[in-house]
C-alpha cells in the first residue's frame, strides 16, 4: 500500500498519484505541501485488513494521513495493492516491511525523524 511522498510543487503528476494520495486510489482532500526544498511532515495511521483462514479479505484496511498538520486522508478504505499497472489485488498477508523509495532519477530524496509505532 502506497502513500505518495514527493515534491509535487515542481513535478506535475496525475491527481491520484500526487503528494499525499493513496496511490491510484484516493486523492488528497487538500494540497498541504510545503514549498520545494522545505521539510514536509506526515502522520500516517494504518489499520491492516483482516483475512479469514482461507485467505479471503473480510475487512478492508484503512489509512488516515495528516500532511503538514492538515487532514488529507480521512480513514479511507484501502482497495488492495497499489500497482503501477492494473487493478488492486488482495492477497492475504501479515505484517510487512515499511519501504521508503525514490525513482532513481538523481533527485535528492531525504528522510529524517521517522517513528513507527504499533497501534
MIZAKOL-198453 format. One line per 2 residues: for each residue x, y, z of N, C-alpha, C, O. Coordinates in steps of 0.001 Angstrom, whole numbers, plus 500000, padded with zeros to 6 digits. Example, Ala and Ser with C-alpha at 12.3 -4.5 7.8 and 13.67 -1.06 7.14 Angstrom:
513190,494310,507800,512300,495500,507800,513200,496700,507800,514236,496681,508465 ~ 512850,497750,507080,513670,498940,507140,512900,500030,507870,513409,501138,508039
END
This chain:
500855,498835,500000,500000,500000,500000,500893,501217,500000,501897,501246,500712 ~ 500551,502220,499219,501486,503316,499000,500833,504677,499227,499808,505004,498629
501451,505453,500099,501111,506862,500261,502206,507642,499550,503391,507420,499798 ~ 501815,508553,498667,502784,509301,497881,503483,510361,498722,502843,511180,499381
504803,510323,498684,505660,511305,499342,506584,511829,498253,507545,511159,497874 ~ 506297,513022,497751,507099,513563,496671,506977,515076,496635,506127,515663,497303
507845,515697,495840,507788,517141,495625,506799,517383,494503,507146,517291,493325 ~ 505566,517693,494874,504520,517898,493888,504550,519321,493315,503912,519587,492297
505281,520229,493955,505321,521619,493501,506039,521760,492165,505639,522575,491334 ~ 507075,520991,491951,507856,521066,490718,507766,519765,489930,508685,519421,489187
506670,519049,490090,506546,517728,489496,505083,517480,489159,504318,517026,490010 ~ 504692,517772,487935,503305,517535,487532,503054,516037,487518,503879,515263,487032
501909,515635,488053,501539,514228,488076,500020,514129,488066,499327,515129,488257 ~ 499516,512957,487851,498072,512730,487829,497512,512845,489249,498242,512646,490221
496207,513169,489374,495638,513525,490680,495736,512412,491714,495979,512693,492888 ~ 495554,511159,491314,495631,510086,492304,497045,509527,492438,497246,508417,492932
498016,510314,491989,499422,509993,492191,500165,511169,492793,501383,511122,492967 ~ 499423,512233,493112,500062,513427,493659,500426,513236,495130,500071,512227,495739
501120,514192,495680,501570,514141,497064,500383,513889,498005,499329,514513,497877 ~ 500576,512966,498944,499617,512590,499994,498421,511797,499478,497452,511599,500211
498474,511341,498229,497411,510454,497762,497706,509032,498228,498851,508688,498520 ~ 496661,508212,498293,496851,506772,498391,496934,506357,496928,495945,506422,496198
498103,505936,496510,498437,505793,495097,497346,505079,494303,496989,503937,494592 ~ 496825,505783,493292,495812,505294,492359,494494,504902,493025,493692,504189,492422
494252,505364,494286,493003,505016,494949,492268,506213,495536,491047,506306,495405 ~ 492981,507128,496178,492325,508261,496832,493163,509519,496650,494342,509542,497004
492551,510567,496096,493243,511853,496004,493177,512530,497373,492250,512263,498137 ~ 494131,513392,497700,494086,514072,498998,492939,515079,499059,492516,515624,498039
492445,515314,500277,491366,516277,500491,491840,517713,500319,491025,518601,500067 ~ 493126,517956,500447,493697,519298,500323,495146,519169,499890,495770,518125,500080
495675,520229,499311,497093,520288,498970,497798,521006,500116,497616,522209,500303 ~ 498593,520277,500875,499231,520838,502070,500755,520833,501967,501444,521006,502972
501282,520636,500766,502733,520535,500594,503435,521854,500890,502921,522933,500597 ~ 504603,521739,501470,505463,522893,501710,506157,523261,500394,506194,522451,499468
506699,524464,500308,507445,524843,499097,508626,523892,498870,509170,523324,499817 ~ 509005,523730,497620,510127,522855,497282,511354,523229,498098,511670,524407,498267
512047,522198,498607,513254,522411,499399,513002,522493,500893,513955,522474,501672 ~ 511744,522585,501318,511416,522608,502748,510930,521228,503174,510426,520457,502358
511088,520925,504464,510662,519640,505006,509144,519555,505064,508465,520536,505364 ~ 508629,518382,504775,507211,518066,504925,507067,517052,506043,507985,516273,506300
505921,517057,506710,505657,516063,507742,504427,515242,507356,503496,515731,506717 ~ 504463,513985,507767,503346,513068,507539,503091,512317,508837,504021,511790,509449
501855,512269,509248,501410,511349,510288,500466,510394,509579,499426,510806,509063 ~ 500829,509115,509554,500048,508121,508826,499553,507077,509816,500340,506459,510533
498259,506895,509844,497627,505918,510719,497071,504809,509834,496143,505025,509055 ~ 497652,503625,509966,497314,502492,509110,496675,501399,509942,497191,501022,510995
495564,500900,509472,494912,499741,510079,494873,498653,509017,494335,498854,507928 ~ 495440,497511,509337,495587,496416,508378,494242,495771,508054,493319,495802,508867
494138,495183,506854,492936,494415,506526,492925,493108,507308,493954,492660,507813 ~ 491745,492509,507398,491600,491198,508036,491292,490163,506966,490557,490432,506015
491868,488969,507136,491670,487860,506218,491174,486654,506989,491557,486454,508142 ~ 490320,485841,506363,489858,484619,507018,490893,483507,506831,491933,483719,506207
490604,482330,507372,491548,481212,507331,491868,480775,505902,492938,480224,505645 ~ 490937,481022,504969,491150,480642,503573,491918,481714,502799,492220,481522,501621
492240,482848,503448,492990,483909,502800,492138,484949,502097,492662,485782,501357 ~ 490822,484910,502319,489933,485899,501713,489845,487139,502593,489762,487036,503817
489862,488304,501965,489734,489544,502734,488316,489649,503272,487346,489548,502520 ~ 488203,489853,504590,486889,490003,505214,486656,491426,505712,485522,491815,505991
487738,492200,505823,487622,493595,506226,488788,494354,505592,489944,493944,505697 ~ 488460,495465,504934,489494,496270,504283,490336,497015,505301,489863,497357,506385
491576,497261,504946,492421,498136,505743,492040,499589,505499,491331,499904,504544 ~ 492518,500468,506372,492250,501897,506225,493511,502707,506488,494436,502255,507163
493523,503920,505935,494625,504854,506162,494050,506237,506436,493131,506695,505757 ~ 494616,506890,507450,494371,508303,507714,495719,508991,507578,496716,508507,508113
495763,510119,506866,497019,510838,506652,496830,512298,507057,495893,512966,506622 ~ 497739,512769,507896,497823,514181,508242,499127,514676,507645,500208,514224,508023
499017,515613,506704,500181,516115,505971,500409,517565,506362,499574,518430,506098 ~ 501544,517820,506993,501870,519167,507476,500753,519742,508344,500433,520927,508258
500165,518885,509183,499136,519317,510121,497738,519390,509542,496804,519780,510243 ~ 497568,519023,508273,496268,519090,507609,495767,517677,507324,496500,516866,506759
494530,517374,507705,493934,516070,507413,493689,515973,505914,492889,516729,505363 ~ 494380,515040,505249,494245,514913,503798,493672,513566,503356,493199,513435,502227
493711,512573,504232,493050,511278,504008,492349,510932,505318,492999,510828,506358 ~ 491047,510756,505276,490262,510578,506494,489703,509163,506579,488580,508909,506146
490481,508249,507133,490038,506868,507363,489521,506249,506059,488436,505669,506022 ~ 490321,506386,504985,489895,505867,503682,490170,504377,503578,491121,503858,504161
489317,503703,502822,489450,502267,502612,490570,501986,501624,490649,502613,500567 ~ 491432,501044,501970,492450,500563,501055,491792,499490,500195,491339,498466,500708
491740,499727,498902,491044,498809,497999,491854,497557,497702,491321,496576,497184 ~ 493135,497589,498029,494036,496463,497781,495413,497013,497470,495736,498145,497830
496223,496208,496800,497575,496625,496454,497524,497873,495572,496478,498217,495021 ~ 498660,498538,495449,498720,499781,494665,499721,499621,493518,500767,500269,493509
499396,498753,492551,500336,498534,491444,500357,499704,490471,499381,500443,490342 ~ 501484,499857,489791,501614,500896,488768,500630,500641,487628,500004,501569,487115
500503,499377,487242,499577,498992,486177,498665,497902,486720,499132,496950,487346 ~ 497383,498039,486485,496424,497013,486879,495578,497431,488062,495759,498504,488637
494650,496559,488409,493693,496785,489489,494248,496307,490825,495122,495441,490848 ~ 493764,496847,491931,494203,496379,493254,493889,494895,493446,492850,494400,493009
494802,494211,494102,494606,492800,494459,494628,492708,495986,495111,493618,496660 ~ 494114,491626,496515,494015,491477,497961,494579,490148,498445,493852,489341,499025
495884,489912,498209,496465,488675,498734,496544,488731,500260,496795,489785,500844 ~ 496331,487604,500878,496424,487515,502337,497857,487825,502775,498816,487419,502119
497991,488547,503887,499324,488867,504385,499262,489175,505873,498197,489434,506434 ~ 500405,489141,506477,500563,489558,507861,501319,490869,507884,501167,491697,506986
502129,491058,508906,502942,492280,508983,503972,492268,507866,504444,491211,507447 ~ 504311,493446,507398,505286,493550,506325,506221,494707,506568,506085,495425,507558
507173,494895,505666,508144,495977,505832,507546,497333,505473,506546,497418,504760 ~ 508167,498376,505973,507887,499737,505543,509026,500107,504613,510196,499962,504965
508687,500581,503435,509705,500922,502447,509626,502397,502106,508537,502957,501977 ~ 510764,503010,501964,510874,504387,501504,511613,504323,500185,512663,503687,500097
511092,504962,499171,511710,504819,497855,511909,506158,497189,511374,507182,497615 ~ 512696,506118,496132,512773,507217,495191,512678,506585,493814,512526,505368,493700
512764,507376,492794,512616,506844,491442,513943,506715,490710,513969,506430,489512 ~ 515050,506925,491427,516348,506740,490809,516649,507728,489699,517426,507424,488794
516048,508902,489753,516244,509885,488687,517188,511010,489098,517122,512113,488556 ~ 518058,510729,490050,519053,511683,490562,518451,512843,491343,519151,513806,491656
517147,512762,491666,516555,513767,492549,517034,513494,493962,517217,512342,494355 ~ 517231,514539,494710,517679,514383,496094,516476,514041,496968,515508,514797,497041
516554,512906,497619,515486,512450,498498,516075,512253,499883,517092,511577,500035 ~ 515444,512839,500899,515926,512703,502274,514751,512453,503198,513656,512978,502997
514995,511651,504203,514009,511385,505249,514695,511593,506584,515901,511379,506706 ~ 513938,512006,507581,514506,512144,508922,513399,511971,509951,512218,512156,509661
513812,511614,511153,512915,511551,512301,511694,510677,512033,510559,511112,512222 ~ 511932,509443,511593,510847,508516,511283,510530,507697,512527,511412,507084,513129
509278,507700,512891,508807,506914,514037,507793,505908,513530,506924,506246,512726 ~ 507899,504678,513995,506916,503648,513699,506435,503097,515027,507229,502664,515861
505122,503120,515212,504555,502672,516480,503335,501826,516179,502453,502242,515428 ~ 503281,500638,516765,502144,499766,516562,500942,500291,517352,501061,500652,518523
499785,500325,516689,498560,500797,517338,497904,499693,518132,496860,499911,518746
END
